[in-house]
Structure formats: structure tokens, C-alpha cells
Amino acid sequence: MLPIVKICQRTLALFVVILMCVGCSNVPSTSYNPWEVIAVPSDAKLLDIAFTDDPQHGFLVGSNATLLETKDGGATWQPLELKLDDQRYRFNTVSFAGKDGWIAGEPSLLLHSTDEGRSWSRIPLSEKLPGNPVTILALGENTAEIATDVGAIYRTTDGGKNWKGQVEQAVGVVRNIERSPEGKYVAVSAKGNFYSTWEPGLNAWVPHNRNSSRRVENMGFTESGQMWMLARGGQIQFSDSANPEEWLEVQYPELSTSWGLLDLAYRTPNEIWISGGSGNLLRSPDGGKTWEKDRDVEDVPANFYKIVFLSPEKGFVIGDRGVLLKYNPSIAGATKSEAA
């Protein structure tokens, strides 16, 4: 017979394992699922989405020169093929301001449309351009701001004929770069070891050490101007609204998670969605104080790389292998009624 001490030790170990398993499912399930899986005629990695002034007319871009168009608000999509010298281009970003549209990608590709995407013209980029374009924002007629994967920022006001540098030096290779509505930028270093910030009027990027041992995955801006940070191990943090240089207490929306947090977006000033690997979506209805999980999309075989809300009632989750989710509150209401 085993000694009493060993029996107690094994019982305690079993209790710890059970407790850890329970902890893996600590986050409650959301009461409704507002996301509809959209059939997309492509298995490419989707990267960005934008709409013209017509809320029914939009474009979706991705790897392998993928360009898809919708004329029904994103319910259905049709492929478009552009006459390029190489169909292996990666379309990283798309943006519209009225009829004026831009697509940027790599290696060093820039396309411009003045007719809501009916036709696209290739804009030559200088061989001296530092890095490849990763984000572009249409700011008005023939006006746009572009950022590269080494933190170079340029602006044009004449349809891409001339560009003016906004920052004197690039920041180095970055994992991702985000722009606030006010024109501020935050860039995460390629290895997630540090991040840098820039705002109009500064000559150079300002580097910042990460505030924990966890590598930074992604960063961006809240609607109120705060910054948010996603780090390894399912960690999220918000900057202090009263002191932008300070960070609030670390949150773990789902403890003991093995999948990473990849993006964050606000649907309303209080409702936040976070996407991650392996079909994971988390929602906070109270500005990040509490979290719940949308388990109805866990079976979607994709990593959810990006969340975009064009309005409180219009949003998309973009994933790899041609996966696209569309925010559909009517489906959420129907699901909730059926469950009741």
C-alpha cells in the first residue's frame, strides 16, 4: 500500500490539474453571436478592407494580388484581376476617401483610383523608398499618407506625383504600424522588444521600452486617444488617459490560453472586440473591465488577424485562407431569440 503522504500528494496533484483545466475555460460565453461567415472566392490570406462613400461598395485585398469587390455591403464578393507584371504581389492595404482609392503592397507597389475602383493606375515609387508600403490612408482627393515596414511616412497631395517625407529617419523593421485619426503613429519592432511613437511636428520616432517581459504583438489607439497593447501570453494593457507615459494594470481576458491575441477594435466607445489565433474572438461590453468569449466561431479554421469596424453596425473580421466574418446584428438577435 502507498504511504498516506504519497496518497495525499497524488490527490493534491490531481486537484491542481483539475483546477488548471477549469481555469482554461474561465472566460464566460457571450450571450449572442453577431458574426456571419462570408463565402469568399479566394483562399489567400486576406489583409485589409475598405468601402467607398457608397456603403454597399467595397474592396478586400490580400496576398497573391488578391482584389475582391462587393456591391452589396460585403454579403458577396467577386474577384478582380489587375494587369500587373507579377501576380505574386501582396496587397497589404486599401483605403478610400470618396471616389479616391489607394492600394499599396509589396514589393513596392502603389495603385490609385479616382473613380471608386472602376479602374486603377500604377503609381511609380522611388527605388530609394525605405521599405515596402504596409499602410495607406486616403485623406481626400489625390491626397494620401503612406507608411512603410521600416517606419518611413510620406504624404502626397497631387495623386502620387510628388511625396513629402513626414519623419526624417525610419525606425527600423517593424512588426506592425498603426495610425490614429489625429495622425499619430505607433510601431512595434519586428521582434516585439520595444515600440516607437511619432506624431506630426516631431522630426524622429520616439523609442519606448516594453513594460513587461512579454514580447509585444500589436498596438493601436483607442477612440479616446489612449494606446492599447497586446503581448504574448494573452496579455492586454491600456495606457493611462491622465498620463500617456504610464500604463494601467495588465489584463488577461482568458487565463492559461495557448493562442495569441492579434488585433483589437472598438465597435462603440464601450464595446471592444479582440481577435486571435485558432478562431478566437473575445468581447468586452464595458471598455475592457470584463470579457466574454464568442464560442460560436471557434470552429472557423483560421487565425483572425484583423478587426475593422466602419461603423457601429458595419464590421468585419479578416483571417487567413480566405476567411471573412461580417458583423450582422440581425443574426445576433435571431440567435438570441431562438435560444430564449
C-alpha positions as CSV (number, residue, x, y, z in Angstrom):
1,M,0.0,0.0,0.0
2,L,1.1,3.5,-0.7
3,P,2.0,5.7,2.3
4,I,-0.6,8.2,3.4
5,V,1.7,11.0,2.4
6,K,2.1,9.9,-1.2
7,I,-1.7,9.4,-1.5
8,C,-2.2,12.9,-0.3
9,Q,0.4,14.2,-2.7
10,R,-1.2,12.5,-5.6
11,T,-4.6,13.7,-4.6
12,L,-3.3,17.3,-4.3
13,A,-1.6,17.0,-7.8
14,L,-4.9,15.7,-9.3
15,F,-6.8,18.6,-7.7
16,V,-4.3,21.1,-9.1
17,V,-4.7,19.6,-12.6
18,I,-8.4,19.8,-12.4
19,L,-8.2,23.4,-11.2
20,M,-5.9,24.3,-14.1
21,C,-8.3,22.8,-16.6
22,V,-11.2,24.7,-15.1
23,G,-9.1,27.9,-15.4
24,C,-8.6,27.3,-19.1
25,S,-12.3,27.9,-19.5
26,N,-12.6,30.8,-17.1
27,V,-14.0,33.3,-19.6
28,P,-17.8,33.2,-19.9
29,S,-19.5,32.8,-23.3
30,T,-21.1,35.8,-24.9
31,S,-24.9,35.8,-24.9
32,Y,-25.1,36.2,-28.7
33,N,-23.1,35.7,-31.9
34,P,-23.2,38.6,-34.3
35,W,-20.7,37.3,-36.8
36,E,-21.7,35.7,-40.1
37,V,-19.2,33.6,-42.1
38,I,-19.0,35.0,-45.6
39,A,-18.1,32.9,-48.6
40,V,-15.1,34.5,-50.4
41,P,-13.9,33.2,-53.8
42,S,-10.3,33.0,-52.6
43,D,-8.1,31.0,-50.3
44,A,-5.5,33.8,-50.0
45,K,-4.6,35.4,-46.8
46,L,-6.9,38.5,-46.5
47,L,-5.2,41.6,-45.2
48,D,-7.4,44.7,-45.4
49,I,-10.9,46.0,-46.3
50,A,-12.3,49.4,-47.3
51,F,-15.5,50.9,-48.7
52,T,-16.2,53.9,-50.9
53,D,-18.8,56.6,-49.9
54,D,-21.4,54.1,-51.1
55,P,-21.7,51.7,-48.0
56,Q,-22.6,48.9,-50.4
57,H,-19.4,49.2,-52.5
58,G,-16.2,47.9,-51.1
59,F,-12.9,46.2,-51.7
60,L,-11.0,43.4,-50.0
61,V,-7.2,42.8,-50.6
62,G,-4.7,40.1,-49.7
63,S,-1.8,38.0,-50.7
64,N,-1.2,36.8,-54.3
65,A,-2.5,40.1,-55.8
66,T,-6.0,39.3,-54.4
67,L,-8.5,42.0,-55.1
68,L,-12.2,41.4,-54.4
69,E,-15.2,43.7,-54.9
70,T,-18.6,43.8,-53.2
71,K,-21.6,45.8,-54.3
72,D,-24.0,44.5,-51.6
73,G,-22.3,45.7,-48.4
74,G,-20.0,42.7,-48.1
75,A,-22.5,39.8,-48.3
76,T,-21.0,38.6,-51.6
77,W,-17.6,39.2,-53.3
78,Q,-16.3,39.0,-56.8
79,P,-12.6,38.7,-57.8
80,L,-11.0,41.4,-59.9
81,E,-7.8,40.8,-61.8
82,L,-5.4,43.7,-62.5
83,K,-2.9,43.8,-65.3
84,L,0.3,43.6,-63.3
85,D,3.7,42.3,-64.3
86,D,3.6,39.8,-61.5
87,Q,0.5,38.2,-59.8
88,R,2.5,37.4,-56.7
89,Y,2.2,40.9,-55.3
90,R,1.0,41.1,-51.7
91,F,-1.7,43.8,-51.4
92,N,-1.2,45.0,-47.8
93,T,-3.6,47.8,-47.5
94,V,-6.6,49.6,-49.2
95,S,-8.3,52.9,-48.4
96,F,-10.9,55.2,-49.9
97,A,-12.0,58.8,-49.4
98,G,-15.0,59.4,-51.6
99,K,-14.1,58.3,-55.2
100,D,-10.4,58.4,-54.4
101,G,-8.9,55.0,-53.6
102,W,-5.4,53.6,-53.0
103,I,-3.9,50.1,-52.8
104,A,-0.4,49.6,-51.5
105,G,1.7,46.4,-51.2
106,E,5.0,44.7,-51.7
107,P,7.3,44.6,-53.3
108,S,6.9,48.4,-53.6
109,L,3.5,48.6,-55.2
110,L,1.1,51.5,-55.3
111,L,-2.2,51.7,-57.2
112,H,-4.5,54.7,-57.4
113,S,-8.2,55.1,-58.5
114,T,-10.2,58.2,-59.0
115,D,-13.4,56.5,-60.0
116,E,-14.4,54.4,-56.9
117,G,-12.2,51.5,-58.0
118,R,-13.6,51.1,-61.6
119,S,-10.1,51.5,-62.9
120,W,-6.6,51.5,-61.2
121,S,-3.4,53.2,-62.3
122,R,0.0,52.2,-61.1
123,I,2.0,55.0,-59.4
124,P,5.8,54.7,-59.7
125,L,7.6,54.5,-56.4
126,S,11.2,55.7,-56.0
127,E,13.8,52.9,-55.7
128,K,15.1,55.0,-52.7
129,L,11.8,54.5,-50.8
130,P,12.8,52.9,-47.4
131,G,11.0,49.6,-47.1
132,N,7.7,48.4,-48.6
133,P,4.3,50.1,-48.1
134,V,2.2,48.5,-45.4
135,T,-0.5,51.1,-44.6
136,I,-2.1,53.8,-46.6
137,L,-4.8,56.3,-45.7
138,A,-6.8,58.2,-48.3
139,L,-7.3,61.7,-46.9
140,G,-9.2,63.4,-49.8
141,E,-9.0,64.0,-53.5
142,N,-5.5,63.0,-54.7
143,T,-4.3,63.1,-51.1
144,A,-3.0,60.2,-49.1
145,E,-0.5,59.2,-46.4
146,I,1.6,56.1,-46.7
147,A,3.8,54.2,-44.1
148,T,6.4,51.5,-44.8
149,D,7.6,48.5,-42.9
150,V,10.6,50.4,-41.6
151,G,8.6,53.4,-40.4
152,A,9.0,55.8,-43.2
153,I,6.0,58.1,-43.6
154,Y,5.2,60.1,-46.7
155,R,2.2,62.3,-47.9
156,T,1.0,63.2,-51.4
157,T,-1.4,66.0,-52.4
158,D,-1.2,65.5,-56.1
159,G,-2.2,61.9,-56.7
160,G,1.2,60.4,-56.1
161,K,3.3,62.6,-58.4
162,N,5.2,64.0,-55.5
163,W,5.7,62.8,-51.9
164,K,6.8,64.7,-48.9
165,G,8.6,62.9,-46.0
166,Q,6.9,63.4,-42.6
167,V,9.7,62.0,-40.5
168,E,13.4,62.4,-41.1
169,Q,14.6,58.9,-40.2
170,A,12.9,55.5,-40.4
171,V,12.5,53.5,-37.2
172,G,13.8,50.1,-38.3
173,V,11.9,46.9,-39.3
174,V,8.5,46.8,-37.6
175,R,6.0,44.0,-36.9
176,N,3.1,46.4,-37.4
177,I,2.3,50.1,-37.5
178,E,-0.9,51.9,-36.7
179,R,-2.2,55.4,-37.2
180,S,-4.6,57.3,-35.0
181,P,-7.3,59.6,-36.5
182,E,-5.2,62.6,-35.3
183,G,-2.2,61.4,-37.4
184,K,-0.2,59.9,-34.5
185,Y,1.6,56.6,-35.2
186,V,2.8,53.7,-33.0
187,A,5.1,51.0,-34.4
188,V,6.1,47.7,-32.8
189,S,9.6,46.4,-33.5
190,A,10.0,43.2,-35.6
191,K,10.9,41.1,-32.5
192,G,8.4,42.8,-30.2
193,N,11.2,44.0,-27.9
194,F,10.2,47.7,-28.0
195,Y,7.8,50.1,-29.6
196,S,8.1,53.6,-31.0
197,T,5.7,56.6,-31.3
198,W,5.6,59.5,-33.7
199,E,3.2,62.5,-34.1
200,P,3.1,65.4,-36.5
201,G,5.7,68.0,-35.7
202,L,8.4,65.6,-34.5
203,N,11.5,65.0,-36.6
204,A,12.1,61.5,-35.4
205,W,10.4,58.5,-33.8
206,V,10.5,58.2,-30.0
207,P,11.5,54.7,-28.8
208,H,10.0,53.1,-25.7
209,N,11.0,50.0,-23.8
210,R,8.2,47.4,-23.4
211,N,6.9,47.5,-19.9
212,S,7.0,43.8,-19.1
213,S,9.0,40.6,-20.0
214,R,6.3,39.7,-22.6
215,R,7.0,40.5,-26.2
216,V,4.6,42.9,-27.8
217,E,2.4,41.5,-30.5
218,N,0.4,44.5,-31.6
219,M,-0.5,48.1,-30.6
220,G,-3.0,50.8,-31.6
221,F,-5.2,53.6,-30.4
222,T,-8.5,53.8,-28.6
223,E,-11.3,56.1,-29.6
224,S,-10.3,58.4,-26.8
225,G,-6.7,58.6,-27.8
226,Q,-5.3,56.1,-25.4
227,M,-3.0,53.4,-26.6
228,W,-3.6,49.6,-26.3
229,M,-1.0,46.9,-26.3
230,L,-1.4,43.1,-26.9
231,A,1.5,41.0,-25.7
232,R,2.5,37.3,-25.6
233,G,0.5,35.0,-23.3
234,G,-2.9,36.7,-23.9
235,Q,-1.9,40.0,-22.2
236,I,-3.6,43.3,-22.8
237,Q,-2.9,46.8,-21.4
238,F,-4.2,50.3,-21.9
239,S,-2.3,53.5,-21.4
240,D,-3.3,55.8,-18.6
241,S,-5.6,58.5,-20.1
242,A,-4.4,61.0,-17.5
243,N,-0.7,60.2,-18.0
244,P,0.0,58.8,-21.5
245,E,3.5,57.7,-20.5
246,E,2.1,55.3,-17.9
247,W,0.3,52.0,-18.4
248,L,-2.7,50.6,-16.5
249,E,-2.7,47.2,-14.8
250,V,-2.2,44.2,-17.1
251,Q,-5.3,42.2,-18.0
252,Y,-5.6,38.6,-19.1
253,P,-9.0,38.2,-20.8
254,E,-8.6,34.4,-20.9
255,L,-6.1,32.8,-18.5
256,S,-3.9,30.0,-19.5
257,T,-4.6,30.5,-23.2
258,S,-2.3,28.9,-25.7
259,W,-3.4,31.1,-28.6
260,G,-2.2,34.7,-29.2
261,L,-4.1,37.9,-29.3
262,L,-3.7,39.5,-32.7
263,D,-5.9,42.6,-33.0
264,L,-8.3,44.9,-31.1
265,A,-11.1,47.2,-32.3
266,Y,-13.8,49.3,-30.8
267,R,-17.4,48.9,-32.1
268,T,-18.7,51.6,-29.7
269,P,-16.9,53.7,-27.1
270,N,-17.5,50.9,-24.6
271,E,-17.7,47.7,-26.7
272,I,-14.3,46.1,-27.6
273,W,-13.5,43.1,-29.7
274,I,-10.2,41.2,-29.6
275,S,-9.3,38.6,-32.2
276,G,-6.7,35.8,-32.0
277,G,-5.4,32.6,-33.4
278,S,-7.5,29.4,-33.9
279,G,-10.8,31.1,-34.5
280,N,-10.9,33.0,-31.2
281,L,-12.9,36.2,-30.6
282,L,-13.3,38.0,-27.2
283,R,-15.7,40.8,-26.4
284,S,-15.8,43.4,-23.6
285,P,-19.1,45.3,-23.2
286,D,-17.7,47.7,-20.6
287,G,-14.5,49.1,-22.0
288,G,-12.2,46.3,-21.0
289,K,-13.3,45.7,-17.4
290,T,-14.8,42.3,-18.1
291,W,-14.5,39.9,-21.0
292,E,-16.6,37.2,-22.6
293,K,-15.9,34.8,-25.5
294,D,-17.8,34.2,-28.7
295,R,-17.6,30.4,-28.8
296,D,-19.8,30.1,-31.9
297,V,-16.9,31.0,-34.2
298,E,-14.3,28.7,-32.5
299,D,-14.8,26.1,-35.2
300,V,-13.8,28.5,-38.0
301,P,-10.5,27.1,-39.3
302,A,-8.5,30.4,-39.4
303,N,-6.4,32.9,-37.4
304,F,-8.3,36.2,-37.1
305,Y,-5.7,38.8,-38.0
306,K,-7.6,42.0,-38.2
307,I,-10.9,43.5,-37.0
308,V,-12.4,46.5,-38.8
309,F,-15.5,48.5,-37.7
310,L,-16.6,51.0,-40.3
311,S,-19.5,52.0,-38.1
312,P,-21.2,50.5,-35.0
313,E,-23.4,48.4,-37.3
314,K,-20.8,47.6,-40.0
315,G,-17.7,45.5,-39.2
316,F,-15.5,42.6,-40.5
317,V,-13.1,40.1,-39.1
318,I,-10.3,39.2,-41.6
319,G,-8.5,35.9,-41.4
320,D,-6.2,33.7,-43.4
321,R,-7.2,31.1,-46.0
322,G,-9.9,33.3,-47.4
323,V,-11.9,33.6,-44.2
324,L,-14.1,36.6,-43.6
325,L,-16.6,37.3,-40.9
326,K,-19.3,40.1,-41.3
327,Y,-20.9,41.8,-38.3
328,N,-24.6,41.1,-38.6
329,P,-26.7,42.3,-35.6
330,S,-29.9,40.8,-37.1
331,I,-28.4,37.4,-37.0
332,A,-27.3,38.0,-33.4
333,G,-30.9,39.0,-32.4
334,A,-32.3,35.9,-34.1
335,T,-29.8,33.6,-32.4
336,K,-30.7,35.2,-29.0
337,S,-34.4,34.8,-29.6
338,E,-34.1,31.2,-30.7
339,A,-32.0,30.4,-27.6
340,A,-34.7,32.0,-25.4
